[in-house]
Amino acid sequence: MNTLPYDLSIPGYMEPNELQWLYDTARGVYSIVEIGCYQGRSTFALLQGCPGIVYAVDPWYDIMSDRANNLALFVRNIQCRVSKMGQPWPVNLRVMPMTSAEAAPMLPDVDMVFVDGDHLLPAVRQDLDLWIPKARKLICGHDYGNKDWPAVEQAVKERFGTGFVVPAGMIWAVNLT
C-alpha cells in the first residue's frame, strides 16, 4: 500500500520533491485553488495535505484531445486512490471543469493558489492577474525554469521581480503574508 502523500502512478509531470512540497504546504492552509490539474497527480498531493477545500480548475480540453475523456481520467485517478483509503470520494474536492478566467469570479478568496494551467505568456499573465487578489497566504506555480515553457519564468519575473522563491524543482512561490 502506498504510504506516501502522493502517487507517482497518476500520469503527470511533477517530480516527487515537488509533490512532497505541495503536500507539506497544503497541510498549513485550509483552502486551495489549483489551476491546471491534468490527470490529478498534483491534485492528489494537495488533497492529502489540505484539511479544507481544494478547488480543481481545468477545462480538461485541448485541440488534441477530448474534454470528456480527460475529465473522466482525472475523476478515475482520484476516485481510485481514495477508494483504496476507504472513501467513496474526497469530501474536500470541488471539481470545476472550466477555464481559470471562468472560475475566478465564481470562487471565494483562498489561502493558496497553485498555477499550472496554460503556459503561454498571455495566459500566465492573466492567471497571475486573476488569482493574486484571491490568494490570502500564498501564490505559487509550476514549470519555472522549464526550457519548454519559458513564458512561466518570464511572467513570474515580470510580476514579482526577485520577490519569489523556488522551493522545490520547478515550483515558484510567493508568500503573501
C-alpha positions, 0 to 999 in steps of 0.5 A, a space after each residue: 500500500 502506498 504510504 506516501 502523500 502522493 502517487 507517482 502512478 497518476 500520469 503527470 509531470 511533477 517530480 516527487 520533491 515537488 509533490 512532497 512540497 505541495 503536500 507539506 504546504 497544503 497541510 498549513 492552509 485550509 483552502 486551495 485553488 489549483 489551476 491546471 490539474 491534468 490527470 490529478 497527480 498534483 491534485 492528489 498531493 494537495 488533497 492529502 495535505 489540505 484539511 479544507 477545500 481544494 478547488 480543481 480548475 481545468 477545462 480538461 480540453 485541448 485541440 488534441 484531445 477530448 474534454 470528456 475523456 480527460 475529465 473522466 481520467 482525472 475523476 478515475 485517478 482520484 476516485 481510485 486512490 481514495 477508494 483504496 483509503 476507504 472513501 467513496 470520494 474526497 469530501 474536500 474536492 470541488 471539481 470545476 471543469 472550466 477555464 481559470 478566467 471562468 472560475 475566478 469570479 465564481 470562487 471565494 478568496 483562498 489561502 493558496 493558489 497553485 498555477 499550472 494551467 496554460 503556459 503561454 505568456 498571455 495566459 500566465 499573465 492573466 492567471 497571475 492577474 486573476 488569482 493574486 487578489 484571491 490568494 490570502 497566504 500564498 501564490 505559487 506555480 509550476 514549470 519555472 525554469 522549464 526550457 519548454 515553457 519559458 513564458 512561466 519564468 518570464 511572467 513570474 519575473 515580470 510580476 514579482 521581480 526577485 520577490 519569489 522563491 523556488 522551493 522545490 524543482 520547478 515550483 515558484 512561490 510567493 508568500 503573501 503574508 
